[in-house]
C-alpha cells in the first residue's frame, strides 16, 4: 500500500489481497493518515488489488463514515473485474 498526500486529496494505492487477515493493518494505517491530514477527498485506488472479499466493502464503508464525519468524501478508483462487481453489488457504484 502506498499513500499519496496532495493537499486536500489523500490517495491510497491499495495492493494485493483485501481480506479479514489484512484488514486491521490497512484500516489502522489509512485511519491514521485520515486523522492526520483530514482530506476533503479520500481516493481509494484499487488498481493493485488482486482479491477482495466483504472485508474490502467494510473498509470502504468505514472510511466513508469517517470522511463524512468531517465533511470529506470518498471515491473509488480503478476497480476492475471481480472487485468492481463486488463494489457494485454492495450498492457502492456511485462512488466509482
ABEGO torsion letter per residue (X at the ends): XBBBBBEABBBBBBBEBBBAAAAAAAAAAAAAAAAAAGBABBBBBAAABABBBAAAAAAAAAAAAAAAAAGBBBBBBGBBEAAAAAAAAAGAAAAX
